[in-house]
Amino acid sequence: MLQAVIRKHKGSPAILVEGRVLPLMTLCSRHYTNPIYVRRLYEAGIRVFFIFTHTEWLRPGAWEQLQKDARLILSGGMVTLLFA
């Protein structure tokens, strides 16, 4: 399991994973289902992704869609952290 902490780095809060500071940029987008777009974000240095989801009672099948979206982002070992 990865160790992730939030600590001050150069006077500002930073996310450290396994002791390595992650870039401050994150992805929070509804366009993460495009594999080319996600790959380019990763290549640009983005390592934190947020996935939008719904509840099962609001949208039946939401859990399956969340799993599908997460698998796309996690494919190729691109993501260090995943918040769902």
Secondary structure as GFF3:
##gff-version 3
##sequence-region A 1 84
A	DSSP	beta_strand	4	9	.	.	.	ID=ss1
A	DSSP	beta_strand	12	17	.	.	.	ID=ss2
A	DSSP	beta_strand	20	21	.	.	.	ID=ss3
A	DSSP	beta_strand	27	28	.	.	.	ID=ss4
A	DSSP	alpha_helix	35	43	.	.	.	ID=ss5
A	DSSP	beta_strand	48	50	.	.	.	ID=ss6
A	DSSP	alpha_helix	62	74	.	.	.	ID=ss7
A	DSSP	three_ten_helix	75	77	.	.	.	ID=ss8
A	DSSP	beta_strand	81	83	.	.	.	ID=ss9
###
